[in-house]
């Protein structure tokens, strides 16, 4: 599965998925970020919410949703 591959890639590069944030709705489309951490640095990547949640489940990362 692509989500397993992404999890393994992030781990192999020394990073972790810190959390998933579903942060906005634009024209009826939800938007999400993957919050990755490596060596104390943070990186936010745009992602489809469905992919982000699937990855969070595999990584045991929390999913946060803005009001």
JOUR-V613534 format. One record per backbone hydrogen bond with DSSP energy under -1.0 kcal/mol. NH is the residue of the N-H (numbers start at 1). CO is the residue of the C=O. E is the energy in kcal/mol with one decimal. If there is no record, write none. Layout:
NH/CO/E
NH/CO/E
This chain:
5/1/-1.9
6/2/-2.5
7/3/-2.1
8/4/-2.5
9/5/-2.4
10/6/-2.7
11/7/-2.2
12/8/-2.6
13/9/-1.7
14/11/-1.8
15/10/-2.7
16/37/-2.1
18/35/-2.4
19/35/-1.3
20/62/-2.4
21/33/-2.2
22/64/-3.1
23/31/-1.4
24/31/-1.1
26/29/-2.7
29/26/-1.8
31/24/-2.5
32/47/-1.2
33/21/-2.4
34/45/-2.8
35/19/-2.8
36/43/-3.1
37/16/-2.4
38/41/-2.2
41/38/-2.2
43/36/-2.4
45/34/-2.1
47/32/-2.2
52/48/-2.7
53/49/-2.7
54/50/-1.9
55/51/-2.3
56/52/-2.4
57/53/-2.2
58/54/-1.4
59/55/-1.8
61/56/-2.1
64/20/-3.3
66/22/-2.7
